[in-house]
């Protein structure tokens, strides 16, 4: 799904608590006075089993996925699907959404722009644009994009500091869509060992990414402290779009279930907000530990490095073809800025067909050996217990 910076134009004050009813174990507030946390963004990547992934989809594939996923989203929630303007694949609106709807989605920063970067074009994300693509906008902060870079990217936004509520809302949405897809003969592409299968190997696992944007006037004066705190927990950090604001993100990893990744970011936020409070109170500067330098993505990818070093592996895969007919040369990405793993898969069969390279990349780059297994994802009623004591 597209990266998005909230500009204050959307009402993000509602969380999906209303549909779930009572919370068995509500988490302690991260920001009880509402001084620091601006909003929470959490999203999940999903693909359908047995259907080519976005880089290899035909027009008919896109139309089939759009119909199944959009109908499932509408049936599972109280929302509306908007096909992109100019799209002729959605029967309810044969020419796509209206100008008014497009303007509203653009204001909310939800509209899918046509891919234009060299990396996106090389990945065929613009093929047959805009047909078979659109946005679902549900109640209470739920949004979904169809056929952008995955078959489905489901997101949940929440104002305030209720990270647990945002995760529960996302999981509830996924649960509803999964049930509706099953009624239509589809299910999510998933591996018992690796978790949910994604176009980029780097996102395999839970497929869930959580970001929290916070205001830190005092700690913004001491970026090394923020950096060291994030590096210690494997959290990404970046400017939040406004002065003294920061966006903290826990990313997908095959060894972590979604709830574990989100709990990790909650632990970080408790630490840095306590430090911010203390600095605001007495204006003392925190101790600054050594900082690990975070390098930009390398031009050479993990996959290409492994193949260059292991010629026998390259020879083993030279004749392999995925179900979509893609050879190893066609699923290699040219830059880790495009796909951190260096692998851009055409369909779920790639995980088996190219498994020797998949295992090498996972073991060397993500510390996920062949003996490891993605944890069982928590059910909706188990989420609360994971936040106790965090």
QUISULKA-V489686 format. One record per residue. N is the residue number from 1. RES is the residue in three letters. PHI is phi in whole degrees, 0 to 359 (none if undefined). PSI is psi in whole degrees, 0 to 359 (NA if undefined). NEAR is the number of other C-alpha atoms within 12 Angstrom. Layout:
N&RES&PHI&PSI&NEAR, N&RES&PHI&PSI&NEAR
This chain:
1&UNK&none&159&35, 2&UNK&291&143&27, 3&UNK&291&149&22, 4&UNK&216&136&28, 5&UNK&247&123&28, 6&UNK&285&131&29, 7&UNK&250&10&19, 8&UNK&89&3&17, 9&UNK&272&346&15, 10&UNK&254&141&22, 11&UNK&284&104&21, 12&UNK&256&20&28, 13&UNK&277&348&24, 14&UNK&265&138&26, 15&UNK&241&162&33, 16&UNK&282&27&35, 17&UNK&296&325&28, 18&UNK&303&322&16, 19&UNK&282&332&21, 20&UNK&274&339&20, 21&UNK&79&212&15, 22&UNK&292&151&14, 23&UNK&260&126&22, 24&UNK&294&313&20, 25&UNK&229&86&19, 26&UNK&290&137&26, 27&UNK&287&151&28, 28&UNK&296&139&22, 29&UNK&301&140&26, 30&UNK&281&322&33, 31&UNK&227&73&29, 32&UNK&301&332&17, 33&UNK&267&359&12, 34&UNK&67&31&18, 35&UNK&273&332&23, 36&UNK&241&316&34, 37&UNK&281&123&35, 38&UNK&276&303&37, 39&UNK&196&166&41, 40&UNK&240&137&46, 41&UNK&232&124&45, 42&UNK&225&135&48, 43&UNK&218&155&44, 44&UNK&232&138&43, 45&UNK&262&135&46, 46&UNK&216&147&44, 47&UNK&231&159&46, 48&UNK&269&139&41, 49&UNK&295&137&28, 50&UNK&79&6&25, 51&UNK&244&135&38, 52&UNK&308&142&36, 53&UNK&289&169&44, 54&UNK&309&316&43, 55&UNK&298&341&39, 56&UNK&241&10&36, 57&UNK&288&143&41, 58&UNK&271&173&25, 59&UNK&301&320&25, 60&UNK&292&323&19, 61&UNK&300&314&29, 62&UNK&298&317&41, 63&UNK&297&320&32, 64&UNK&294&316&28, 65&UNK&292&317&44, 66&UNK&303&312&45, 67&UNK&298&313&34, 68&UNK&294&314&36, 69&UNK&286&316&47, 70&UNK&296&316&45, 71&UNK&297&323&33, 72&UNK&292&319&35, 73&UNK&298&314&41, 74&UNK&295&320&29, 75&UNK&291&329&25, 76&UNK&276&337&28, 77&UNK&221&181&32, 78&UNK&257&81&22, 79&UNK&208&190&23, 80&UNK&222&144&26, 81&UNK&260&134&40, 82&UNK&241&108&48, 83&UNK&289&146&41, 84&UNK&300&148&39, 85&UNK&300&134&31, 86&UNK&93&348&24, 87&UNK&284&138&27, 88&UNK&248&14&27, 89&UNK&262&351&32, 90&UNK&254&112&32, 91&UNK&299&327&20, 92&UNK&295&327&18, 93&UNK&225&86&22, 94&UNK&301&339&18, 95&UNK&247&16&21, 96&UNK&88&188&27, 97&UNK&291&163&32, 98&UNK&284&166&20, 99&UNK&299&322&17, 100&UNK&294&316&13, 101&UNK&294&321&25, 102&UNK&297&319&25, 103&UNK&295&320&18, 104&UNK&295&316&19, 105&UNK&293&326&29, 106&UNK&294&318&20, 107&UNK&299&321&20, 108&UNK&279&1&25, 109&UNK&60&39&24, 110&UNK&249&345&35, 111&UNK&292&135&34, 112&UNK&283&119&36, 113&UNK&280&152&28, 114&UNK&293&128&25, 115&UNK&302&136&22, 116&UNK&223&347&16, 117&UNK&290&153&15, 118&UNK&304&324&16, 119&UNK&294&315&20, 120&UNK&294&321&26, 121&UNK&293&322&19, 122&UNK&295&334&23, 123&UNK&270&4&35, 124&UNK&63&28&30, 125&UNK&289&346&38, 126&UNK&264&0&30, 127&UNK&301&131&27, 128&UNK&57&32&28, 129&UNK&292&140&31, 130&UNK&260&14&34, 131&UNK&295&143&39, 132&UNK&76&17&45, 133&UNK&230&152&50, 134&UNK&182&184&50, 135&UNK&232&133&47, 136&UNK&256&131&41, 137&UNK&239&113&33, 138&UNK&259&187&31, 139&UNK&279&158&31, 140&UNK&58&39&30, 141&UNK&87&8&38, 142&UNK&272&132&43, 143&UNK&222&147&45, 144&UNK&219&145&48, 145&UNK&245&137&43, 146&UNK&247&130&47, 147&UNK&60&38&53, 148&UNK&271&284&44, 149&UNK&242&347&44, 150&UNK&227&167&45, 151&UNK&303&319&49, 152&UNK&218&130&46, 153&UNK&238&113&41, 154&UNK&257&127&47, 155&UNK&236&154&45, 156&UNK&226&128&46, 157&UNK&246&144&46, 158&UNK&216&135&40, 159&UNK&280&153&32, 160&UNK&87&198&31, 161&UNK&247&18&38, 162&UNK&276&76&41, 163&UNK&295&318&47, 164&UNK&301&315&49, 165&UNK&297&321&44, 166&UNK&295&318&46, 167&UNK&294&317&48, 168&UNK&298&320&46, 169&UNK&297&318&43, 170&UNK&296&312&48, 171&UNK&296&323&36, 172&UNK&294&319&33, 173&UNK&297&316&41, 174&UNK&298&320&38, 175&UNK&299&316&27, 176&UNK&293&317&26, 177&UNK&294&319&33, 178&UNK&299&319&32, 179&UNK&294&319&24, 180&UNK&290&324&26, 181&UNK&296&321&31, 182&UNK&300&323&20, 183&UNK&296&339&17, 184&UNK&255&8&20, 185&UNK&86&19&18, 186&UNK&238&158&23, 187&UNK&212&163&29, 188&UNK&290&142&36, 189&UNK&290&124&35, 190&UNK&208&146&29, 191&UNK&240&138&25, 192&UNK&301&325&18, 193&UNK&273&320&26, 194&UNK&260&343&39, 195&UNK&94&212&35, 196&UNK&282&137&42, 197&UNK&268&131&47, 198&UNK&236&166&47, 199&UNK&299&316&48, 200&UNK&262&126&43, 201&UNK&305&330&46, 202&UNK&296&339&40, 203&UNK&259&3&38, 204&UNK&294&151&46, 205&UNK&127&238&43, 206&UNK&285&334&45, 207&UNK&70&10&47, 208&UNK&254&133&43, 209&UNK&231&132&42, 210&UNK&238&132&43, 211&UNK&234&143&46, 212&UNK&230&129&45, 213&UNK&257&125&40, 214&UNK&229&155&42, 215&UNK&262&126&31, 216&UNK&225&75&34, 217&UNK&301&322&24, 218&UNK&279&310&31, 219&UNK&290&342&34, 220&UNK&295&343&30, 221&UNK&279&351&20, 222&UNK&223&69&25, 223&UNK&300&324&28, 224&UNK&304&325&23, 225&UNK&295&316&27, 226&UNK&299&316&39, 227&UNK&299&314&30, 228&UNK&294&322&26, 229&UNK&296&321&34, 230&UNK&287&315&32, 231&UNK&300&321&24, 232&UNK&300&328&19, 233&UNK&254&1&26, 234&UNK&71&34&26, 235&UNK&256&137&33, 236&UNK&276&149&31, 237&UNK&222&150&32, 238&UNK&201&158&25, 239&UNK&305&144&23, 240&UNK&268&5&28, 241&UNK&100&344&18, 242&UNK&230&160&20, 243&UNK&305&135&16, 244&UNK&64&19&24, 245&UNK&250&149&30, 246&UNK&225&144&36, 247&UNK&251&118&37, 248&UNK&253&133&41, 249&UNK&226&129&35, 250&UNK&261&130&40, 251&UNK&255&169&35, 252&UNK&294&145&40, 253&UNK&206&137&38, 254&UNK&298&339&41, 255&UNK&271&357&34, 256&UNK&239&133&36, 257&UNK&286&161&32, 258&UNK&301&319&44, 259&UNK&293&325&44, 260&UNK&293&320&37, 261&UNK&295&319&40, 262&UNK&289&321&46, 263&UNK&300&324&35, 264&UNK&298&319&34, 265&UNK&288&329&41, 266&UNK&296&318&40, 267&UNK&300&318&32, 268&UNK&298&314&34, 269&UNK&296&322&41, 270&UNK&298&320&27, 271&UNK&293&311&23, 272&UNK&286&329&36, 273&UNK&288&327&34, 274&UNK&296&319&23, 275&UNK&294&318&28, 276&UNK&299&317&32, 277&UNK&300&315&27, 278&UNK&295&318&18, 279&UNK&295&320&22, 280&UNK&297&325&20, 281&UNK&287&313&12, 282&UNK&238&1&12, 283&UNK&59&27&15, 284&UNK&275&151&16, 285&UNK&268&135&21, 286&UNK&287&158&26, 287&UNK&296&138&17, 288&UNK&250&108&17, 289&UNK&284&169&16, 290&UNK&301&145&15, 291&UNK&248&132&18, 292&UNK&283&132&17, 293&UNK&283&128&11, 294&UNK&262&113&17, 295&UNK&276&152&8, 296&UNK&292&162&11, 297&UNK&303&139&17, 298&UNK&280&152&20, 299&UNK&292&323&20, 300&UNK&276&132&24, 301&UNK&268&161&27, 302&UNK&304&317&35, 303&UNK&296&316&42, 304&UNK&292&325&32, 305&UNK&295&318&28, 306&UNK&294&316&28, 307&UNK&295&324&29, 308&UNK&293&325&16, 309&UNK&277&335&15, 310&UNK&239&82&17, 311&UNK&296&331&15, 312&UNK&292&327&14, 313&UNK&292&317&25, 314&UNK&300&317&25, 315&UNK&295&324&18, 316&UNK&296&329&19, 317&UNK&260&356&27, 318&UNK&300&327&20, 319&UNK&260&2&17, 320&UNK&287&142&27, 321&UNK&225&139&25, 322&UNK&283&173&30, 323&UNK&300&332&24, 324&UNK&274&5&27, 325&UNK&83&18&21, 326&UNK&268&134&29, 327&UNK&272&171&26, 328&UNK&302&323&35, 329&UNK&296&336&26, 330&UNK&270&350&28, 331&UNK&251&1&40, 332&UNK&277&130&38, 333&UNK&271&148&36, 334&UNK&280&342&29, 335&UNK&211&143&27, 336&UNK&288&351&26, 337&UNK&288&336&25, 338&UNK&275&302&30, 339&UNK&226&115&34, 340&UNK&307&328&32, 341&UNK&281&337&42, 342&UNK&87&7&39, 343&UNK&236&124&45, 344&UNK&241&98&48, 345&UNK&278&146&49, 346&UNK&271&337&45, 347&UNK&191&173&40, 348&UNK&292&340&40, 349&UNK&293&339&32, 350&UNK&302&327&41, 351&UNK&296&330&37, 352&UNK&270&314&23, 353&UNK&299&319&28, 354&UNK&254&28&39, 355&UNK&302&325&27, 356&UNK&301&320&27, 357&UNK&285&321&41, 358&UNK&305&313&40, 359&UNK&294&322&30, 360&UNK&296&316&28, 361&UNK&294&314&32, 362&UNK&299&319&38, 363&UNK&288&317&25, 364&UNK&278&325&18, 365&UNK&260&332&24, 366&UNK&238&10&27, 367&UNK&51&45&19, 368&UNK&232&84&25, 369&UNK&291&171&21, 370&UNK&298&337&22, 371&UNK&278&348&13, 372&UNK&279&161&20, 373&UNK&217&140&26, 374&UNK&297&134&31, 375&UNK&297&155&23, 376&UNK&294&131&23, 377&UNK&289&141&30, 378&UNK&292&142&26, 379&UNK&283&167&20, 380&UNK&303&320&28, 381&UNK&278&359&25, 382&UNK&261&350&23, 383&UNK&298&313&33, 384&UNK&305&319&30, 385&UNK&298&330&23, 386&UNK&291&338&31, 387&UNK&269&354&31, 388&UNK&294&127&18, 389&UNK&82&2&15, 390&UNK&277&NA&25
